[in-house]
Amino acid sequence: MTSGWVYIVTDKPYGTLYIGVTSDIARRVYEHREGLVDGFTRRYGLKWLVFVEAHEDISLAIAREKHLKQWRRAWKIDLIQSANPEWRDLYDDLLC
């Protein structure tokens, strides 16, 4: 069972990136999409889920998030490209 998720949201392909971690990916991305939580993602209109990674333990997800946040932007883009080369919004995939 998955208890942690690392995710990246953006406003457009190669746009502003936000890396987050959550225990409920569908709820959290919905909050980003609807602008329900004040902060960075709302301010910059980051609503597209372009990368998601499941972890069995939330502590592993948190460690991975911290690690990814230290990466260079080019590495983050490469990570997205490798998993989602078309930069599709993956939100609908979560609901299936």
Backbone as CSV, one residue per row, in Angstrom:
resi,resn,N_x,N_y,N_z,CA_x,CA_y,CA_z,C_x,C_y,C_z
1,MET,0.836,-1.186,0.000,0.000,0.000,0.000,0.883,1.251,0.000
2,THR,0.476,2.229,-0.787,1.219,3.474,-0.892,0.790,4.427,0.209
3,SER,1.771,4.981,0.917,1.414,5.950,1.957,2.060,7.313,1.728
4,GLY,2.841,7.448,0.664,3.470,8.726,0.377,3.659,8.933,-1.109
5,TRP,3.551,10.169,-1.528,3.679,10.535,-2.936,4.564,11.765,-3.059
6,VAL,5.444,11.745,-4.024,6.200,12.921,-4.423,5.632,13.332,-5.768
7,TYR,5.451,14.630,-5.967,4.828,15.079,-7.205,5.431,16.402,-7.652
8,ILE,5.258,16.684,-8.953,5.666,17.959,-9.514,4.480,18.536,-10.268
9,VAL,4.173,19.798,-9.969,3.150,20.527,-10.713,3.806,21.712,-11.406
10,THR,3.164,22.154,-12.498,3.684,23.270,-13.292,2.519,24.034,-13.909
11,ASP,2.847,25.115,-14.580,1.824,25.902,-15.270,1.810,25.637,-16.765
12,LYS,2.910,25.088,-17.297,3.029,24.792,-18.722,4.293,23.963,-18.914
13,PRO,4.452,23.339,-20.060,5.693,22.606,-20.299,6.909,23.527,-20.141
14,TYR,7.877,23.064,-19.394,9.119,23.787,-19.119,8.892,25.075,-18.330
15,GLY,7.745,25.185,-17.684,7.421,26.374,-16.910,7.952,26.288,-15.487
16,THR,7.328,27.057,-14.617,7.687,27.062,-13.203,7.346,25.697,-12.603
17,LEU,8.230,25.160,-11.781,8.044,23.836,-11.182,7.880,23.946,-9.669
18,TYR,7.019,23.073,-9.135,6.874,22.951,-7.686,6.921,21.472,-7.352
19,ILE,7.768,21.109,-6.414,7.871,19.726,-5.947,7.231,19.648,-4.575
20,GLY,6.341,18.670,-4.408,5.663,18.498,-3.133,5.597,17.048,-2.713
21,VAL,5.112,16.834,-1.502,4.928,15.496,-0.952,3.584,15.467,-0.240
22,THR,2.911,14.330,-0.294,1.601,14.203,0.331,1.288,12.740,0.615
23,SER,0.325,12.518,1.487,-0.164,11.164,1.716,-1.441,10.902,0.916
24,ASP,-2.024,11.945,0.334,-3.262,11.813,-0.457,-3.095,12.625,-1.746
25,ILE,-2.580,11.980,-2.779,-2.220,12.680,-4.006,-3.424,13.285,-4.717
26,ALA,-4.538,12.582,-4.796,-5.715,13.114,-5.499,-6.228,14.382,-4.813
27,ARG,-6.325,14.349,-3.494,-6.791,15.521,-2.746,-5.833,16.698,-2.916
28,ARG,-4.544,16.430,-2.799,-3.560,17.511,-2.844,-3.513,18.171,-4.215
29,VAL,-3.546,17.378,-5.265,-3.515,17.967,-6.610,-4.819,18.723,-6.876
30,TYR,-5.927,18.223,-6.374,-7.198,18.953,-6.496,-7.070,20.328,-5.840
31,GLU,-6.447,20.380,-4.677,-6.245,21.657,-3.986,-5.411,22.622,-4.833
32,HIS,-4.375,22.089,-5.480,-3.560,22.934,-6.364,-4.398,23.426,-7.544
33,ARG,-5.138,22.527,-8.161,-5.919,22.873,-9.357,-6.973,23.935,-9.072
34,GLU,-7.567,23.859,-7.917,-8.642,24.782,-7.553,-8.148,26.030,-6.812
35,GLY,-6.849,26.083,-6.530,-6.287,27.233,-5.828,-6.801,27.370,-4.410
36,LEU,-7.035,26.251,-3.743,-7.639,26.250,-2.412,-6.671,26.622,-1.294
37,VAL,-5.386,26.491,-1.546,-4.399,26.772,-0.514,-3.531,27.943,-0.990
38,ASP,-3.478,28.980,-0.167,-2.667,30.145,-0.497,-1.200,29.756,-0.469
39,GLY,-0.435,30.286,-1.397,0.997,30.013,-1.397,1.576,30.057,-2.793
40,PHE,2.740,29.452,-2.937,3.512,29.502,-4.170,2.729,28.992,-5.374
41,THR,2.115,27.816,-5.257,1.437,27.234,-6.417,0.224,28.057,-6.840
42,ARG,-0.463,28.612,-5.896,-1.610,29.474,-6.226,-1.140,30.778,-6.873
43,ARG,-0.118,31.376,-6.308,0.418,32.631,-6.811,0.877,32.508,-8.267
44,TYR,1.490,31.361,-8.615,2.030,31.174,-9.959,1.136,30.314,-10.856
45,GLY,-0.028,29.915,-10.376,-0.980,29.165,-11.197,-0.489,27.788,-11.605
46,LEU,0.173,27.099,-10.701,0.717,25.772,-10.991,-0.368,24.733,-10.765
47,LYS,-0.924,24.199,-11.846,-2.074,23.308,-11.752,-1.893,21.979,-12.464
48,TRP,-0.910,21.847,-13.328,-0.703,20.609,-14.083,0.167,19.657,-13.289
49,LEU,-0.328,18.467,-13.059,0.464,17.401,-12.450,1.252,16.724,-13.570
50,VAL,2.574,16.898,-13.567,3.386,16.347,-14.653,4.309,15.212,-14.213
51,PHE,4.415,14.998,-12.903,5.246,13.902,-12.394,4.673,13.445,-11.070
52,VAL,4.622,12.129,-10.892,4.175,11.573,-9.614,4.946,10.285,-9.359
53,GLU,5.309,10.082,-8.097,6.108,8.930,-7.701,5.552,8.398,-6.380
54,ALA,5.196,7.127,-6.360,4.621,6.500,-5.163,5.724,5.922,-4.273
55,HIS,5.490,6.008,-2.949,6.415,5.441,-1.965,5.609,4.680,-0.914
56,GLU,6.164,3.585,-0.454,5.475,2.761,0.529,5.405,3.422,1.903
57,ASP,6.303,4.314,2.169,6.377,4.961,3.477,6.505,6.472,3.280
58,ILE,5.746,7.239,4.039,5.770,8.702,3.898,7.154,9.272,4.188
59,SER,7.899,8.645,5.083,9.237,9.158,5.386,10.167,9.020,4.177
60,LEU,9.984,7.969,3.385,10.767,7.821,2.156,10.378,8.886,1.138
61,ALA,9.090,9.187,1.060,8.614,10.225,0.149,9.172,11.590,0.551
62,ILE,9.185,11.872,1.831,9.718,13.146,2.321,11.210,13.261,1.997
63,ALA,11.945,12.185,2.207,13.380,12.195,1.901,13.610,12.411,0.404
64,ARG,12.799,11.767,-0.426,12.928,11.926,-1.884,12.591,13.367,-2.302
65,GLU,11.542,13.938,-1.716,11.178,15.327,-2.021,12.345,16.264,-1.699
66,LYS,12.921,16.116,-0.528,14.041,16.968,-0.128,15.214,16.814,-1.080
67,HIS,15.465,15.579,-1.504,16.547,15.311,-2.436,16.279,15.980,-3.784
68,LEU,15.075,15.820,-4.323,14.731,16.414,-5.619,14.789,17.936,-5.586
69,LYS,14.413,18.529,-4.487,14.448,19.987,-4.377,15.864,20.535,-4.470
70,GLN,16.859,19.712,-4.191,18.255,20.138,-4.298,18.799,19.996,-5.713
71,TRP,18.077,19.290,-6.562,18.528,19.073,-7.941,18.542,20.367,-8.730
72,ARG,19.368,20.412,-9.747,19.345,21.499,-10.719,18.060,21.405,-11.535
73,ARG,17.619,22.532,-12.018,16.393,22.588,-12.810,16.452,21.635,-14.020
74,ALA,17.579,21.591,-14.697,17.726,20.724,-15.865,17.507,19.262,-15.500
75,TRP,17.956,18.836,-14.334,17.768,17.455,-13.906,16.292,17.175,-13.637
76,LYS,15.605,18.153,-13.049,14.168,17.993,-12.796,13.403,17.864,-14.111
77,ILE,13.774,18.686,-15.084,13.129,18.611,-16.395,13.410,17.259,-17.043
78,ASP,14.631,16.760,-16.930,14.965,15.437,-17.459,14.128,14.347,-16.789
79,LEU,13.916,14.473,-15.480,13.096,13.501,-14.751,11.664,13.502,-15.292
80,ILE,11.099,14.686,-15.469,9.748,14.791,-16.022,9.720,14.218,-17.431
81,GLN,10.674,14.615,-18.253,10.730,14.141,-19.646,10.800,12.618,-19.727
82,SER,11.548,11.997,-18.827,11.709,10.539,-18.878,10.411,9.819,-18.515
83,ALA,9.622,10.399,-17.624,8.376,9.765,-17.189,7.162,10.246,-17.979
84,ASN,7.228,11.462,-18.499,6.068,12.088,-19.129,6.556,13.017,-20.261
85,PRO,7.061,12.433,-21.364,7.683,13.244,-22.413,6.757,14.267,-23.071
86,GLU,5.464,14.044,-23.008,4.512,14.989,-23.608,4.027,16.038,-22.609
87,TRP,4.498,15.974,-21.385,4.100,16.900,-20.321,2.570,16.901,-20.161
88,ARG,1.973,15.713,-20.246,0.524,15.588,-20.049,0.183,15.891,-18.597
89,ASP,-1.019,16.411,-18.382,-1.538,16.572,-17.028,-1.994,15.198,-16.573
90,LEU,-1.387,14.667,-15.545,-1.649,13.307,-15.076,-2.793,13.209,-14.077
91,TYR,-3.434,14.320,-13.783,-4.482,14.329,-12.765,-5.599,13.342,-13.076
92,ASP,-6.082,13.315,-14.306,-7.174,12.412,-14.665,-6.771,10.946,-14.494
93,ASP,-5.503,10.635,-14.668,-5.018,9.270,-14.463,-5.181,8.820,-13.011
94,LEU,-5.121,9.765,-12.094,-5.284,9.449,-10.660,-6.701,9.017,-10.331
95,LEU,-7.650,9.537,-11.076,-9.056,9.307,-10.777,-9.578,7.992,-11.336
96,CYS,-8.814,7.344,-12.200,-9.253,6.081,-12.804,-9.046,4.913,-11.882
